[in-house]
Amino acid sequence: MESTAMITPGLARDLAALGRLGEDNSTESVLRGLTTALAAGVPGCSGASAEHWRDQRVLVSGSHSELIMLVEGERELGEGPATEARQSGARATVADVLSDTRWPRYDAMASRWGVRSVLVVPIDVTPAVLVVGLYSVRPRAFSPLGAHSLADMLTEQVGVAMANMWDFEEVRTDAAQLQEALAGRSLIDQAKGIIMQTSGVTSDEAFEELRRISQHHQVKVADLARLLVDEHQRKSKR
C-alpha cells in the first residue's frame, strides 16, 4: 500500500533546523543533516542520499554507507533515476526495481543492496544542483501526490539552508581575509621600523626599500616583511 503522507511534523522540524547557522556549518553538514532527516522522518523511507553538483564536481552524502556506494555505482553506470533526474530537472521514480525495465543494470545493483523502490528529487540551488534520493525496502513506497508535496518542501527548506550556509561561509572568508590583511600590515610596519632603525631612513623610504627587494626576488611584500621580522627576532634572542 502506498504512503500518501510523506511529510511528518518531525521531518518538517528537522528540515527547518537545517537553515540554522553554527560554527560547524558546511555543505557536508547540511547534506548529512538532510539525509538523516529524510531517513528518519519520511514514512516508508529506509534511507536517503544527496548529491551536491557544482562546477562538474560532486559531493555525496548518505544516511547509510551502502547508499553512497549505490549512488557512486549509478554514476559509473551512467544510468538510473538520479542520472535521469539530474539531466531532466524533474523527479524520477522506480516503483519496483524488480519490474522496472528502463535501467536494468541499475535495478540489478539496487536489488542487491535490498532496495525495492526509489524516489529522486532534483533541487536547483544555483549555482549548485542537489539530487536527493529516497530509498525503501518496500515496493511502491512513495506516492506521486506525496512526492510532489515533499519536493516543494525540500526545495524551500534546503534552498534556505544552502543560501544561509553560503552567506555564512562568505562572511567567514571575508573575516579571515581581513584578519590576514591586518596581520600583514602589522608585519610590514615592524619591518619598516627595523629598516628605519638600521639604515636611518624615513618610513616612506623604508617601504620603498621593502617593495624594491620584493620585486627583485618576486615575493610578496608581506612575506618579505615576515622573513625580515623573523630574522630580526632570532638575532635579538642570540
N, C-alpha and C positions, 0 to 999 in steps of 0.2 A: 504494500500500500504506500502511495506517495505521501510525503510530508509536504503540506502546502505552506505551513507557517515556518519560515526559516529564520525569522528574527525574534529572539527572545530578549527579555529585559536585561539578562546578564550579558548577552552579546552586545546590545546597544550601549550598555555602560562601559564594557571593555573597549569597544571601538572608539567611543568618545574620549577615553583616557589616553589613547594613542597621541592625541594632539597636545598633551600636557608636556611642557618642557622640563628637562632636567639636565644635570651635568653630563650624564651618560648618553644623551640623545645622539643618535646616528642613524644612517639608513639601515644598518644591521639591526639596531634595537627596535626600530619601527616595524621592520619585516618580521622579526622574531615575535613581537607582541601581536602582530596581525594574525600570523599563522596559529599561534597559541589560542587566541580568542576565538577564531573560527572553529578550530578543532573541538574546543570545549563548549562553544555556545550554539552552534548550528545543529538542530535536531537531525539525526541520521548521519552526520558527518563524522567520519573516523579519523580524518587527518587533513591537513591543509599545506599548501606550498605557496611561495610567492617568488616571482622573478622580477628583478628591477633592471630594466633595459635603459641604458643611456650611452650615447655615442658608440654604439655597437658593442658595448661591454655589458656583461650581465652579472648580477649578484643574486644568488639563490639562497632561500631560506625555507625551512620546512619544520613542521611540528614533529616529524619523525625522520630519522636519517634515511629510511627506505624511500621516502617520498622525494628527497633530494636526489637520490640515485635514479628514481623513475623520471624526474624532470630532466636530469642530465642525459639519461638514456634516450629520452624522446628527442632531445636536441641533436644527438648523434644520428638518430634515425632520420630526422628531418620530416617526420610525420606524426600527427597526433592532435588532440584537442587544443593544447597550449600553443602549438605551432599555428594551427588554424586561427585561433583567437587573436594572436599577435599580428598575423598577416592581414586579417579581415577587419579587426577592430570590433568584432561582435562576439557575443557569448558563444561558447561551444560546449556541447554536452555529449556524453556517452551514456545512454540509458542502461546498457548492459554490455560489458566487454565481450561476453560470450556469444552475443548475437549481432554485434556491430560488424559492418563489412567495409567501412571506409578506410580504416587504418589497421590492417590485420597484424602487422609486426608490433605496433604499439599495444594493441589489445592483448596479444600473447604475453608481452612483457608485463603489462599491468596485472593480468590474471595471476602471474607467477608471484606477484607481491600481495596477492589477496584482494586486489581492488576489483569491484564489480561495476560501479558507476562513478562518473566524473562530471563535474561542472567547472568550467573555466571562465573567468570574468576578466576581460582586459580593462584597465583603468588608465586614462590619459592624465598624467600629472606632469605636463610639459615643464621642463624639457625631457622628461623621462616617461616611460610606459611601464606600468605594473601589470603582470599577468598573474592573477590569483587563481589557484586551483583548489577545489574541494573534492575529497575522495570519500567513498563509502564502501564498506564490505558488503552492502546490500544492493541489489539491482534497483534501478528507478527510485533512488533515494531523494532526488532533487526535482521538484515540480517546476514547470515553466513559470507559473504565477509566483511562486516563492522566489525563484531565481531572479525575476525582474525586480522585486522589492529589495532583495539583498544587494543586487548590483547597484541600485540607486543609493542605498545607504553606504556601501563601500566607496562609491565614487565621491560622495560628500565627505565622509569622515576621514578616509585615507588621504584625500586631496588636502584637507585641512592639516592633517598630521605632517605630511611631507612638506607643505608650504611653511609651516611653523619650524620644522627641523632645518630647512634650508635657510630661513631667515636667521635662526639661531646660529647656524654654522658661519653665516656671513658676518654676523656681529662678532662672533668669537675670533674669526680670522682677522677682521679689522682691528680688534683689540690686540691680538698678538703682533700684527704688523706695526701698530703704533708703539707697543712696548719695545719691539726690536729697534724701531727708529729712534726712540728716546735713548735706549741703551747705546746705540751707535753714536748719537750726538754727544753723549757723555764721554765716550771713549775719545772722540775727536777733540773735544775740549781739553781732556787730560793730555793727549798727545801734543796739542798746540802749546800747552803750558810747559811741557818738557823741552820742546824746541826753543821756546822763548827763553827759558832759563839757561839752556846750554849754548845758544847762539846769539842771544842778546837782540832778537828781532821782535817786531810788533806782532800782534795777534793775526792781522791780515797776512803778513809775510810768512808767518808760521804755517798758516793754512795753505798758502800758495806752494810752499815747500812740500807739504804733505801731498797736495794734488799732483805736483810735478813728479814726485817719486812714484806715486800710484800709477800714473800714466806710463811712466818708463817701464815699470815692472808688470803692468797690466793687471793690477789688483784693485779692489775697491778701496776707497779712502778709509772706510770704517774698518776693513780687515787690516789695512796697513797700520791704522791707529792702534788696534788691538795688539798687534805684534810689538809695536813700539812701547806701549804701556807695560806689556808683559815683560819685555826685556829690561825696562827701567826698574820694575819691581824686583826682578831677580838680582840685578846689580845692587839694589838698595839692601836686600837681605844679606848679600855677601859682605 
